Amino acid sequence: MLITRQSFSSVAPELRGANLYVDYSFARPWMLPLGRRLLDRATAVPEGVKVRTVSLRSEDGSVDAFIYEPLHRAEKTGALLWIHGGGHILGTAAGDHSWCAQLSEQLGVPVISVDYRIGPYPIDLDDCFTGLQWLHDSATSLNIDASRIAVGGASAGGGLAAALAQRAVDHDIPVAFQMLEYPMLDDRTGLEPDSAGRGRFAWTPTLDRMAWKYYLGHEPGLPDSRQYAVPARRQDLSGLPPAWIGVGSLDLFHDEDLEYAHRLNSAGVPCEVYVEGGMYHGADVAKVTVITSGFRSRIIESLRPHVL
């Protein structure tokens, strides 16, 4: 996708950089193993947080999860189940070590991140559902109030968090809150002929179409009756937990995210929306700036009243 001077100037000045000229639209499915080796790297865990790994039993095997806990937590609190992103084609839980530790330290609650399997639907959601069930079953031993368990995630992880909230409600598993950071919710977005200049940086319509095809096993936009595969296709959103959705004004997912938020509110589900002007998809991962730090602070503050 050609990056023009006009599109570059639409990015907030402190978020501009040479990385914006990298066009990921050339990516093809056969490149995924190489992309995973290059991009799926662990981030550092800062001091002040304990991290341990647990193996969770699932119906078809086991899945690992990381538990991040602040050093000093005397009182019972809620917890956050975090789901990493990667477009359903990349990503590992270890890549979010630093962010999950920050969430745990600043909120003062345990954060559980499931290292779910990357693959076609529904294996990733099944792994996340296993993690949520385990978290409820282990609430007493973890000194967690099960009524204050939130789910959250970024990008594809945000879409999985939305799908997990839907599945949890249908199975009578309490979820206190859903924090959706520029969530990937709708397979039809990449098919739109004009996205108002959005999706020019990082996550493009071409990437979106490729990822959804890999995930769903068919071309995006086709009818699909499988529950939770595409969160935006759920007709009845009533009864879901309250939500916060944050997205950049230049993000390809901007319109689908705002539409989902509107539908949640229309269904009687409180949903707060925040749009960061001049921010592209994943900017808070790519660069640490006043804008991205502020964006992440809003995420933390959205979670605080629901997990403490």
C-alpha positions as CSV (number, residue, x, y, z in Angstrom):
1,M,0.0,0.0,0.0
2,L,1.5,3.3,-1.1
3,I,2.2,5.7,1.8
4,T,1.7,9.3,0.6
5,R,2.8,12.5,2.2
6,Q,-0.8,13.3,3.0
7,S,-1.4,10.0,4.8
8,F,1.9,10.3,6.7
9,S,0.9,13.7,7.9
10,S,-2.3,12.4,9.3
11,V,-0.3,10.5,12.0
12,A,0.3,12.3,15.3
13,P,3.8,13.9,15.0
14,E,5.2,11.9,18.0
15,L,4.0,8.6,16.4
16,R,5.7,9.2,13.1
17,G,8.8,7.2,12.2
18,A,10.5,5.1,9.5
19,N,8.5,2.0,10.6
20,L,5.4,3.5,9.0
21,Y,6.9,3.1,5.5
22,V,7.1,-0.7,6.0
23,D,4.3,-2.3,3.9
24,Y,3.1,-5.5,5.4
25,S,0.5,-6.0,2.7
26,F,3.0,-8.2,0.8
27,A,2.7,-10.9,3.5
28,R,1.5,-14.3,2.4
29,P,0.5,-17.4,4.4
30,W,3.6,-19.3,3.5
31,M,5.6,-16.5,5.2
32,L,4.0,-17.1,8.6
33,P,6.7,-19.4,10.1
34,L,9.4,-16.8,9.3
35,G,7.2,-14.0,10.7
36,R,6.7,-15.9,13.9
37,R,10.4,-16.5,14.4
38,L,11.1,-12.8,13.8
39,L,8.3,-11.2,15.7
40,D,7.2,-13.6,18.5
41,R,9.8,-12.5,21.1
42,A,9.4,-12.3,24.9
43,T,9.5,-8.9,26.5
44,A,11.2,-8.2,29.9
45,V,9.4,-8.5,33.2
46,P,10.1,-5.4,35.4
47,E,10.8,-5.7,39.1
48,G,7.9,-5.5,41.5
49,V,5.9,-8.4,40.0
50,K,6.2,-12.1,40.5
51,V,5.7,-14.3,37.4
52,R,5.1,-18.0,37.3
53,T,3.8,-20.5,34.7
54,V,1.0,-23.0,35.2
55,S,-0.2,-25.8,33.0
56,L,-4.0,-25.9,32.5
57,R,-5.8,-29.1,31.6
58,S,-8.1,-28.8,28.6
59,E,-10.4,-31.3,26.9
60,D,-7.7,-32.1,24.2
61,G,-4.5,-31.7,26.2
62,S,-3.1,-28.8,28.1
63,V,-2.2,-25.1,27.7
64,D,0.3,-23.0,29.6
65,A,-0.6,-19.7,31.2
66,F,1.5,-17.0,32.9
67,I,0.4,-15.6,36.3
68,Y,1.6,-12.1,37.2
69,E,1.2,-11.0,40.8
70,P,2.2,-7.8,42.6
71,L,4.7,-8.4,45.4
72,H,2.4,-7.0,48.1
73,R,-1.3,-7.9,48.0
74,A,-2.9,-8.6,51.4
75,E,-6.5,-8.1,50.5
76,K,-8.7,-10.2,48.2
77,T,-9.1,-8.6,44.8
78,G,-10.4,-9.3,41.4
79,A,-8.2,-10.4,38.5
80,L,-7.7,-9.9,34.8
81,L,-7.5,-12.6,32.1
82,W,-5.4,-11.0,29.4
83,I,-5.3,-12.3,25.8
84,H,-2.4,-11.3,23.5
85,G,-2.9,-10.1,20.0
86,G,-1.3,-11.1,16.7
87,G,-4.1,-11.2,14.1
88,H,-4.9,-14.9,14.8
89,I,-1.7,-15.7,12.9
90,L,1.1,-14.5,15.2
91,G,1.9,-13.7,18.8
92,T,2.8,-15.4,22.1
93,A,1.8,-14.7,25.7
94,A,5.5,-14.0,26.5
95,G,5.5,-11.1,24.1
96,D,3.2,-9.3,26.5
97,H,5.3,-10.0,29.7
98,S,6.1,-6.3,30.2
99,W,2.6,-5.1,29.6
100,C,0.9,-7.8,31.8
101,A,3.4,-7.1,34.6
102,Q,2.6,-3.3,34.3
103,L,-1.1,-4.1,34.5
104,S,-0.6,-6.3,37.6
105,E,1.7,-3.8,39.4
106,Q,-0.4,-0.7,38.7
107,L,-3.8,-2.3,39.4
108,G,-2.5,-4.4,42.3
109,V,-4.3,-7.6,41.1
110,P,-3.2,-10.9,39.5
111,V,-3.1,-11.0,35.7
112,I,-3.4,-14.3,33.9
113,S,-2.2,-14.6,30.3
114,V,-3.0,-17.7,28.4
115,D,-0.4,-18.9,25.9
116,Y,-3.2,-20.0,23.5
117,R,-2.5,-22.1,20.4
118,I,-2.4,-20.1,17.2
119,G,-4.6,-21.8,14.7
120,P,-7.9,-21.9,12.9
121,Y,-11.0,-21.3,15.0
122,P,-11.9,-22.5,17.6
123,I,-8.7,-23.8,19.3
124,D,-7.6,-20.3,20.5
125,L,-10.9,-19.5,22.0
126,D,-11.1,-23.0,23.6
127,D,-7.8,-22.3,25.3
128,C,-8.9,-18.9,26.6
129,F,-12.1,-20.5,27.8
130,T,-10.1,-23.1,29.6
131,G,-8.1,-20.3,31.2
132,L,-11.3,-18.5,32.4
133,Q,-12.7,-21.7,33.9
134,W,-9.4,-22.4,35.7
135,L,-9.3,-18.9,37.0
136,H,-12.8,-19.3,38.5
137,D,-12.0,-22.7,39.9
138,S,-8.8,-21.4,41.4
139,A,-10.2,-18.2,42.8
140,T,-9.9,-19.3,46.5
141,S,-6.3,-20.4,46.3
142,L,-5.4,-17.3,44.4
143,N,-7.2,-15.0,46.9
144,I,-9.4,-13.7,44.1
145,D,-13.0,-12.5,44.3
146,A,-14.6,-14.5,41.4
147,S,-17.3,-11.8,40.9
148,R,-14.5,-9.3,39.9
149,I,-12.8,-11.2,37.1
150,A,-12.4,-9.1,33.9
151,V,-11.3,-10.2,30.5
152,G,-9.2,-8.1,28.1
153,G,-7.0,-8.1,25.1
154,A,-5.5,-6.2,22.2
155,S,-6.2,-6.5,18.5
156,A,-7.1,-10.2,17.8
157,G,-6.8,-10.7,21.6
158,G,-9.5,-8.0,22.0
159,G,-11.7,-9.9,19.5
160,L,-11.1,-13.1,21.5
161,A,-11.9,-11.2,24.7
162,A,-15.2,-10.1,23.2
163,A,-15.9,-13.7,22.0
164,L,-14.9,-15.1,25.4
165,A,-17.3,-12.7,27.1
166,Q,-20.1,-13.9,24.8
167,R,-19.3,-17.5,25.5
168,A,-19.0,-17.0,29.2
169,V,-22.5,-15.4,29.4
170,D,-24.0,-18.3,27.4
171,H,-22.4,-20.7,29.9
172,D,-23.3,-18.7,33.0
173,I,-19.7,-18.0,33.9
174,P,-19.4,-14.5,35.5
175,V,-17.3,-11.9,33.8
176,A,-17.2,-8.4,35.5
177,F,-15.9,-6.4,32.6
178,Q,-14.5,-6.6,29.1
179,M,-11.6,-4.3,28.1
180,L,-11.2,-4.3,24.3
181,E,-8.1,-2.6,23.0
182,Y,-8.6,-1.9,19.2
183,P,-10.3,-5.3,19.0
184,M,-10.5,-7.3,15.7
185,L,-14.2,-8.0,15.6
186,D,-15.5,-8.2,12.1
187,D,-14.2,-10.2,9.1
188,R,-16.0,-7.9,6.6
189,T,-13.9,-4.8,7.4
190,G,-11.1,-5.7,5.0
191,L,-13.6,-6.1,2.2
192,E,-14.7,-2.4,2.3
193,P,-13.5,-0.5,-0.8
194,D,-12.9,2.7,1.2
195,S,-11.9,2.9,4.8
196,A,-11.6,6.7,4.9
197,G,-7.8,6.5,4.9
198,R,-7.7,4.1,7.8
199,G,-5.6,0.9,7.8
200,R,-2.7,2.4,5.8
201,F,-0.2,1.7,8.6
202,A,0.8,-1.6,10.3
203,W,-2.5,-3.6,9.9
204,T,-3.9,-3.2,6.4
205,P,-7.0,-4.5,4.6
206,T,-4.8,-7.0,2.7
207,L,-3.4,-8.4,6.0
208,D,-6.9,-8.4,7.5
209,R,-8.3,-10.5,4.7
210,M,-5.4,-12.9,4.8
211,A,-5.7,-13.3,8.6
212,W,-9.5,-13.9,8.6
213,K,-9.2,-16.4,5.8
214,Y,-6.6,-18.3,7.8
215,Y,-8.7,-18.2,10.9
216,L,-12.1,-19.0,9.5
217,G,-11.0,-21.5,6.9
218,H,-12.8,-19.6,4.1
219,E,-12.9,-16.2,2.5
220,P,-13.9,-13.4,4.8
221,G,-17.5,-12.1,4.4
222,L,-19.1,-15.4,3.6
223,P,-21.9,-16.7,5.8
224,D,-20.6,-18.5,9.0
225,S,-23.0,-19.9,11.5
226,R,-20.3,-20.9,14.1
227,Q,-20.9,-19.1,17.4
228,Y,-18.2,-16.7,18.6
229,A,-16.0,-17.1,15.4
230,V,-16.7,-13.5,14.5
231,P,-17.9,-11.5,17.5
232,A,-19.5,-8.7,15.5
233,R,-21.9,-11.2,13.9
234,R,-23.6,-12.0,17.1
235,Q,-27.1,-10.7,16.8
236,D,-28.1,-10.3,20.5
237,L,-25.6,-8.5,22.6
238,S,-27.8,-8.0,25.6
239,G,-26.7,-9.4,28.9
240,L,-22.9,-9.0,28.2
241,P,-20.6,-7.4,30.8
242,P,-19.9,-3.7,30.6
243,A,-17.1,-2.8,28.3
244,W,-14.4,-0.2,27.3
245,I,-13.2,0.0,23.7
246,G,-10.2,2.1,22.8
247,V,-9.0,2.6,19.2
248,G,-6.9,5.0,17.1
249,S,-8.5,7.3,14.5
250,L,-6.2,5.8,11.8
251,D,-6.8,2.2,12.9
252,L,-8.4,-0.1,10.3
253,F,-10.7,-1.4,13.1
254,H,-12.0,2.1,14.0
255,D,-15.4,1.8,12.3
256,E,-16.1,-1.8,13.4
257,D,-15.1,-1.0,16.9
258,L,-17.4,2.0,17.2
259,E,-20.2,0.1,15.6
260,Y,-19.8,-2.7,18.1
261,A,-19.8,-0.2,21.0
262,H,-22.9,1.4,19.6
263,R,-24.6,-2.0,19.4
264,L,-23.6,-2.8,23.0
265,N,-25.0,0.5,24.3
266,S,-28.2,0.0,22.3
267,A,-28.6,-3.5,23.9
268,G,-28.3,-2.0,27.3
269,V,-24.7,-2.9,27.9
270,P,-22.7,0.1,29.2
271,C,-19.7,0.7,26.8
272,E,-17.3,3.6,27.1
273,V,-15.4,4.4,23.9
274,Y,-12.1,6.3,23.5
275,V,-10.7,7.3,20.2
276,E,-7.0,8.4,20.1
277,G,-6.5,11.0,17.3
278,G,-3.7,10.3,14.9
279,M,-3.0,6.8,16.2
280,Y,-2.5,3.8,14.0
281,H,-3.0,0.1,14.9
282,G,-0.6,-1.2,17.5
283,A,1.2,2.2,18.0
284,D,1.4,1.7,21.8
285,V,3.5,-1.5,21.1
286,A,5.6,0.2,18.4
287,K,6.5,3.4,20.3
288,V,6.5,4.7,23.9
289,T,5.3,8.3,23.7
290,V,3.1,10.7,25.7
291,I,0.2,9.6,23.5
292,T,0.7,5.9,23.8
293,S,1.5,6.1,27.5
294,G,-1.7,8.1,28.0
295,F,-3.7,5.6,26.0
296,R,-2.4,2.7,28.2
297,S,-3.2,4.7,31.3
298,R,-6.8,5.0,30.1
299,I,-6.9,1.2,29.7
300,I,-5.7,0.7,33.3
301,E,-8.2,3.2,34.7
302,S,-11.0,1.6,32.8
303,L,-10.2,-1.7,34.6
304,R,-9.6,-0.4,38.1
305,P,-13.2,0.0,39.4
306,H,-14.1,-3.5,38.1
307,V,-11.2,-5.5,39.6
308,L,-10.6,-3.7,42.9
